Amino acid sequence: MSFISSKYNELERRMFLRTILVSFIAISFYIVYDILVGNFTEKLYSGFAGLFIFLVCWLFTLKHKDIKQVIFINSIVFIISISASFFTMDGMRGVFPLDLINLYLYVGLITTGRTRNVSIGLCVLITFVCFYLQSEQSHLIFNIREGDPLFVTMFFMFLRFLLTLSLGLTVKEEYEKEKRIISILNKDLTSKNIEIQRINNELEFSVKSRTNEVLSQNQKMIDFAFYNSENTTGPLARLLGLVYVLKLVKPEDKEWDN
C-alpha cells in the first residue's frame, strides 16, 4: 500500500512541477518581451512578482515531503493566478479558459473521493461566477496585454495548450510505467506459482511415498505377529495338554511307579 501511495504522490508532484515550469516560462517570456520593447510599467513589475511566487512554489514542491501540503499551497496559488488572469487578461475571451481547463484536469487526475467531488464543485462554481461576471459585470474585466502583438498572445496561448498536453503525457508516462511494472510482477508471480506447484507436487509424492512405506511396515508387523502367534500357539497347546494329563494321573498308580 505504501508503495502505491508513494507512486501516486510522485505523479502529483511531477504534474505540479510541470505546471509551475510552464507558468514560469510564460511569465519569463512576458518579462523579456516587456524589457525588449521598453515597457517598464506595472506589467513588468507584476511579472517579476509572479516569477518569484512560482519560483518559491517550484522549490516548495520539489523539496517538501508532505504531498497534501504541496497540493494545498499550489492549489491556492493556481486559483489566485487563474482569478488574476480572468480579471486582467480579458476574462473568458483571454487565456482564462485554458487555465480553467488545466484546473479541471488537475482536479480529475490528482484527487480522489470526497476531495475530488469538492474540488470539481468548486471549479464548476468558479466557472459560473466567471460567466456571470463576464456577462453582467464586464466593467470589472480588462486586458493589461491588449496592446501586445498577435504573436505574443498566440505564444502565450500555445504555452497554455502545451501545459494541458504535458499533463496528459505525464499521466500517460506514469500509466505506461505502472503497466510495465505490473507486467514484470505478473511474470514473477507466474514463476513463483510454477515453483510452488512444483514443490507441492514433490511434497505430495513424498507424502504418498512415506504413507506407502508406513503401510508396508504395518503390514509386515501384522504378518510377523500372525506368524509368531501361529508358531507359539501349537507348542503351547501341547504343553498345556501334557500338564493336564499329568494332573489326571494319580501318584499311587502302578503305571506311575513304573
Buried (B, 14 or more C-beta within 10 A) or exposed (E): EEEEEEBBBEBBBBBBBBBBBBBBBBBBBBBEBBEEEEBEEEBBEBBEEBBEBBEEBBEBBEEEEEBEEBBEBBBEBBBEBBBBBBBBBBBBEBBBBBBBBBBBBBBEBBBEEEEBEEBBEBBEEBBEEBEEBBEEEEEEBEBBBEEBEEEBBEBBBEBBBBBBEBBEEBBEEBEEEBEEEEEEEEEEEEEEEEEEEEEEEEEEEEEEEEEEEEEEEEEEEEEEEEEEEEEEEEEEEEEEEEEEEEEEEEEEEEEEEE
